[in-house]
């Protein structure tokens, strides 16, 4: 069985399952060099078919995230934008009018919203047909290969790759919106999933967080993590003021204790937020929305556990990119086990859609789904690396050295305080750099934060870096009494005193939490060896790890991207497989 999963829209992604195993997964941004690329993942599909040596006709199913084409399809920046006249042309005008009227009359706005939703369904159908036309023209897919998977069902099904087959778990899916929903609660057991609660998009906690992010002058659907990172700096009394304001906007439905209910439609909450949050401090707003999110999500989970008597939980959907929320859930006494879907925004929905394809296509063999392990599912470092490194212009700018033990060479540089970029083996999939496309540094040197930010990343000053920690050293550095697995940088932990001494540059400088990648030797032997060599030289069983990219760009994919990043930053060293490139000084 060969099944392709697709997320068409924000952060477009494609994946491939073969015989129940996820073998390929990549987001289109890595090929287009447009961060969170919006549209059809055409280049990703092309690479998957080529790398797997498959023809489109050999694919059993092509599974789309979402029962309808995404709303983002209608945006001009999408690569399958197609304007349509007549009554659909009034949709953007209707949306703008709804935002204005909502401040005057919620009831009238609700009526407009119903009409708007009806028109949007027509638009969804139109764009999906247009999407299929493009795919059929570009590839040899057939209509009988195509299936769609409801948005939050796809999110929830991602958990089947993390949870032991015989274990019963509660799956919580929460994001901005998808197929007119923003959150669901389901029970997963042996590949079967039963939804027990759902929340409409109009009552979306994810949209509220997004709108607050935009109110603060940042990009919605991208910079929410910056709001989360600022939250610990807020004075508690000032954050409390904002929290009490926001608390009046969203609570639990009296009809369904596992569903959220908003005072106003969240998609048109902007003007109210401007009025409610006027002259409130940036950090206080961050602290207030983060506290509300933590409180609502924790109460949501506790209510579901009480109702079902199931203490194992799985988290999926973009809201659970909020690693601090995940930490609090892991600490709840009601929670026995916690599983967090890696990179659980809509990019992971491609995986969930493909899982549904597998379960439907091979219902009698559903148990053959193989557990998700490492995320090194992308492109390899260039096959013709030796030839590329001989390019004359490159030699003039860089000293190129072949190293029989590149891991020890890099460890030497890190121990001496240097910052080294790493391009090695297969690219990791998802939002987190996991050592194959990473910038590495000594986590013991707090000043390295300023160096990396000023020379390379232009990162906001309050944002912490992450740590790649040898799995066998986890107990030395993180407080983890439940032994929560943390290989994907999807959850934070409180740190030990040793971590605060060894890793000051890789933990949050205010609350001393860490977002770790616990590095397993079996999953990435070369990266594990590098950190082990660093440990031999320093006694520290971890390195600072941040994504290998310039500010505003996606993580690098190949040597060309890596050299571009070096040429336009203060980076001096690049380890490419067994080669070390050192920038020549004039």
N, C-alpha and C positions, 0 to 999 in steps of 0.2 A: 504494500500500500504506500503510495506516494501522494502526500497531501500538502498543498501550499496554503498558507494563511496570509491574509493581507489586511493591513490597516491603511485605508485610503483616506487621507485627510491630514490632520496635524501630526507631525512627526511620523510620516508615512514609513511603513515597515513591511518587510516580507520575510517569511520563514518557510522551512521545508521539514516535514516529518517523513521519515522512511522507516517502514516496518515498526512504527510506534515510537521512534526515537527522533528527538529534535536534533537535526544534523547541521542546519544552516539558519542563521537569523541575522538580519542586517537592516539598518535604517537608511533611508534614501539620502539623508543629509550627508552621510560619509562620502557619497559619490558626487552630489551636486555642490557640496561645500556651502550649503545654505542651512543654517541651524534650524532644527525643528521643521524641516522641509514640509510644505503643504501640497498634497496632490497624490498622484499615483506613483508607487515605488517601481517605476519601469526599470531603472538601472539595477535595482536590487533583484528584481525577477530575472533579468538577463544574466546577472552574475550567478545566481543560484542555479539556474538551468545549465549554464556552462560548467560551473565547478562540479556539479553532481553528474555531469555528462548525460543530461536528460533532454528530451524533446517535450514541448508543451503537450503534445498528444499523449505522452506517457503518464501524465499526471492524472490521478484518479479523481481528485476534487480540488477546486479552488474556492476557498472559504473566506468570505468578507466579514470583517468586524462591522456589525450594525445591520439591522433589518432593512434600513434605508441608506441611500448614499448620504454622507455626512453633510451637515449644514455648511461646513467649510468649503465644500465643492462649489458653492455659489460665489466664493470670493475671487476677485480678479487675479490675485497672486497664485491661485491654484493652477497646476499644469493641465487641468481639464475644465477650466472655466468656459462656459458657453452661454452667453446672454440669451434670454428668452423673453419675447415681448408679450403682449396682451396682459391678462390679469395678473400674471406672475410678476409683472414689472412694478406693481404697487407694493410688493412685499417690504422692500427696504424703507419706503415711505411709511408703511404701516407700523414698522418696528419703531421708527423715530417718533411717530405720533403717539404710540403706546407709552414710550418712555416719558413723554410730556404729560399725557393725560393721567398717568398713574399717580402723579403727585397731587392731582385734584380729586380724582374719583377712582378708587380701586375697583369698584363694581363695573364701571364703564370699561376700565382697562381689562378686566376679566373677559368681558364680551369680545373686545377686540382681540384678545389673546386666542380665544377659541377660533375666530375667523382666521387669524394669522396661522394657527396650527394646521387648519384645513388646507390653506394655500401652500404651506410648506410641504405637506405630504405630497401634493402634486409636484412640487419642485423637486423633492427627493426622487420621485419616480422618474422624472425627466432626466435628472443628472445621472442616475444609475444606468439608464439606457445609454446615455452618452458615454459614460465610463466604459461600459462593456464594448461599445463600438471601437473605442480606442484600443482596448486590450485585444480584441479580436483582430484588429488591423495590425497591431504590433507583434502579436504572437499567434500561435495556431490553437488557442483554446477554443473549446466548443461550449455551446449554451448548456449542454447536459452536464458539464463539469462544474458549473457555477452553483454555489449555495451561499446564503446569507445567514448570519448568526446574530441573534438579538444582543445588543451591546453589553448589557450587564451580565447576561448568561456567559458570554465569551470571557469577560473579566473573571467571573467566578470559576470557570472551568480551568483557568490557569493553575488553580490550587491543586488540581489532580496530579500535577507533576512534582509537587512538593510533599504531599501528604501520603503516608503509608496506605496501601490499598485497603486494608481492613479497618482503618481508623475512621471514626465518625467525627466530623468537624463542622463547626459553624463557619461559613464563609461570608465575610462582610465586604461588599463592593461599594465604593463611594467615590464619586468624581463630580465634575461640573454638570455634565449631562450627556446622555446617549439614549437614543430612541425614546425620548420624552421622560426618561427616568434619571435620577441622580444618585440613588442608593438602593441597595437590596440586601436582604439577609437570606441565606440559603443553608440547607443542610446537605453536606456532601458525604457519600459513603459508597465505596466500591464502584466509582465511576458514575453513580446516579446522583443527580442534584435536584433538590426540591426547594423552591423559593417559598419563604414563609412571610416575607414583608417587603414592601417597596415604597420608595418616596419619589414623588414627581419632580421634574426638572424645575418647576416653579418654586419648590421648597428646598432648593439646593444649598447645602452648606458649602460645597465646593465652589459654586458661583459666588457666594458671599465672600469667601476668602479671595477669589480672583478679583472681585470688584474693589475690595479693600486694597489689594496689591496695586491695582491701576490707580486708585485714588492717591496712593503714595508716589505716583509718577513712574511706576515700573511696568514691565510687560506682564500682562496676565497670561496664564498658561506657560510661564517660563520663569518668572522671578519670585514665585511664592516662597521658594527656599530662602531668599534673602530676608523676607519678612520674618520667617521662622528663626533665622540666625540672629536677627536684631532683638527678638522678643526678650531674651534673658537680661538685656541691658536696661530694660524699662524699670523705672521706680514703681514699686508695687502699688502705691496709692494712685498714681497716675494711670497705670494699666487697669486698675480696678474701675476707675471712672469710665473708661472706654468699654470695658467688659460689660458694665451695667447697661450702657447704651445699646450695645450690640445684642445683649441678651433679650431685649424686648423685640428683636426682629425674628428670632428663630427659636423654636422649642419643640417638644414632642407632641404629636397629634393626639388629641383626646380619644379619637376613634381607633387608633392603632398605636400602641405604646412603642412599637419598633419602627415608626415612621416619623420623619421630621415634618414640621409645619411652620410656614413662614407667615408673618403678619402681612407682608407685601410680596408681590412676584419678584423673585430674586433676579431674573434676567433684566429687569428695568429698575433696579434699586439705586442707580448711580446718583440721581439728584437728591434723594433722601440722605445718602451717605455724606454728600457734600455739606448738607445742612447740619446733620447730626455730629459730624466729626470736625466741623469748622474750628480752627485754631487749636486742635489737639496736637500734641507732639508726635513726631514720627515714631519714636521708640514706644510711646504709650499706646499708639494705635496698633503697632506690631504686637506688643504684649497683650493687648485686649483681645484681638482676634485670635491669637494663638491660645489664650486661656479658654475662650469660648469653644474653640474647636476641640481642645483636649477634654474639656468637661462634657461636651455633648457626645463625643465619640466614646469616651469611657463609660458614660451612663448607658449609651446605646448597647454596647457590648455586654455590660452587666445585666441589663434587662433581658437580652436574648439568652444568656446563659441560665438565668433564673427560669425563663419560660421553657427551655428545652432540656435542662440538666446536662448540657454538653459543655465541657470546659476547655476543649481544644478549639483554637480559632485560626483562621487564615484571613489575611488582609490583601485586598487588591483594589485597583482603581486609583486615579491620580491623587486623591486626598491622602492616601497612605504612602506617598512620596515624603510625607511629613514624618521624618524619622523620630522626632521628639514625641509625637503622638504614639508611635509604635513602641517606643521605650516605656511610656506610661502603661500601655496595655500589657506589655510583657511583665510589668511589676504588679499587676492586679492579682490579689490573692485568689480571685475566682478563676483566673486563667491558668490552666495546667500546661498547655503547650501552645506555642505561637509560631505561625509560618507566615512570612512576608514575601509576596511575589516580587521578584527583582524588577526594577525599572517598571513599576506597575501603572504607569500612565497608559495612554492608548496604544503606545508602541507594543506593549505586551498583549494587547487585544488580538493582534495577529496570531499569536500563539494559541490563545484561548479559542479563537475561531477554528484553527486547524485541529485542536483537540476535539471540538464538536464534530468536525468532519470525520475524524478517526472513529469516534464513538458511534456515529450513525452508520458509517460505511462498514465498520467491523464490529457490530454490536456484540456478537458472540465471542469476540476476541478483545474486548475492551481492556482486559487485564494486561494485555501486551504492551500498553503504554509504559515507556521506560522513564524512571525518575529523572528530573532535571538535576544536573550536577554543575559542571563548569559552564561559564557563559562565553567561552572562546569559540564562537560560532561563525566568525566573519572571515574576511579575506586574509590570506597569508601575506607576509612581507614579500615584496616583488621577487618573482622567480629568477629574473635576470639581474639580481642585485650586484653580482661581480662586475657585470658590464656597466651598469648604471654608475657605479662608484669610480669607474675609469674616466668618466666624462671630464674633459679638460677644465671646464669652468669650475667644477666642483673641487678639483685638486688645487686650484689657485686660491680658493677661499677656505679650504679645510685640509688639515693634516689627517690622512686616513691610515689607520693602523689595524691590522688583523691581529686578533687576540685569541690565543688558544684557550684561555680561561677568561672570557669576557665578564662573567659574574664577579670574579675576584677583582678584576680591573675596575669595574664600576664601584664595588664596595670600597676600594682604596680611595677613590675620588670622593665618595660620600663621607667617609670617615674624616677626610681632610677639609670638609666644609663646602665642597663643590655641589652644584646642582646639575643633575644629569637627566636628559630626556632619554626615553627608552622606546624603541620600536622593535618588537620581537614576536615572531611566530604568528599565530592566528589572532585577529582582532577580537576584542571582547564586544559583545552586544550590550546595548543599553546606555543609560545616562551616566553610569559610573565607570571611571577608568580603573581597571583591575590589574595593572602591571604590564600589560602588553602594549598599550599606547598611553604611557604615563610620564609625568615629570616627577623625579625622585629627589629627596634631600634628607639630610640628617635631622631627625625629629627633635634632637636634643638642643638644637641651636635656635632659640626663639627669634633671633635677628634674621633668620633665613626667611621668615614670613615677609618682612619688608623687602628683602632682596627679590624674592619671587614675584611679589606684587608689582614692584616698580620696574623690574627688568623684563617681565614676561607677561603676567596675567592681567594687570590693571584691575585687580579684583577689589571689591568693596572692602574697606578696612576691617569691618566687623566680622567678615565671614571666615570661619575656621577651615583649615585643611583637614584631610583625613589621614588615617594610618593603615598601612598594610602590616599586619602582625602575624608572626609565625603562629600557626594554630596551637602548637605545643606550648607557647608562652602566653596563651590567652588569660590564664588565671593570674598571671603576674600583673596584668595590665587592666583588665575589665572586671567589674562587679557583675557576676552572672550566675546567681545561685540556681537558676532553672536550666543552666547549660543550653541556652538558646543558640542555635546555629546561626552564624553571622558571616557567611562568605561573600555577600553581595553589597555591602555598605548600605543596607536597607533599614538599619535600626541603630540607635545610639545606646550607650551604656554609661553609667557612672564609672569613674576611673579609680584605680588604687593609688596609694601614695607613691608607689614605684613608678606608675605611669606619669604622674605629675612631675616627677623628677626626670624620667627618661624621655618623655614625649611632649614637652611643653609646646612645641611648634605644631603638633598634630592633634591637639585637643582644643575644645572651645575655651578661650581664655577667661571667660567669665564664670561659666557654670561647671567647667572641667569635665564635660562629657566628651565622648569620642565616638565617631562613626567608623567602626573598624571593618576592614576586610581581613578575615581570618584565613591565612594562606595555607592551603593544603598541598603537601608535597605531591600527592598523586594527581592533583588537578593542574598544577603548573610547576613542574620540577625546576625549571630554569629560574623562575622568579623566587621560589623557595630557597634555592641555593644562593642567590644573590643576597637575600636578607640574612641567611645563615652566615655568609662570609662577612657581612657587615657586623653581625653579632660577635663573631670571633675577634674583630678589631676594636669593638666598642663596649661589648657587654649588653647592647641594646638589641632586642629581638623584634625590631620593627623599623620601618622607614616611613617618612612623610611621602604621601602619594597624592598628586593632583592630576587632573586631565591634561593631556598634551595638546594644547591649542592656544591660540591667541584669543583675547577677549572678543566675544561676539561671534566666534567661529565654532563649528563643530569640532570634535576630537579628530585628530589626524587619522588617515587611513593607510597611506603608503609613504614611500620615501619622498616623493615629490611634495606631499603635504608637510612632511617633517622638515625638509630643507626650507620650505617657505616659512615655516614657523621659526626656525633658527635664524634665517636671514633677516627677519623682521622683529627680532627680540634680542634680549641680552643673554640668551642661552649660549654657553660655550661648548657644551659636550652633548653628543648624541651617540647612544649605543644602538646599533642596528644589527640584530642577530649577533654575529661574531666580530663585528667591526666597531671601532671607536672613531668617531669624527670629532676633531678638535678645531674650533674656529681659529684661523690665523689672524694675528694682530698686525696692523699696518706698522 
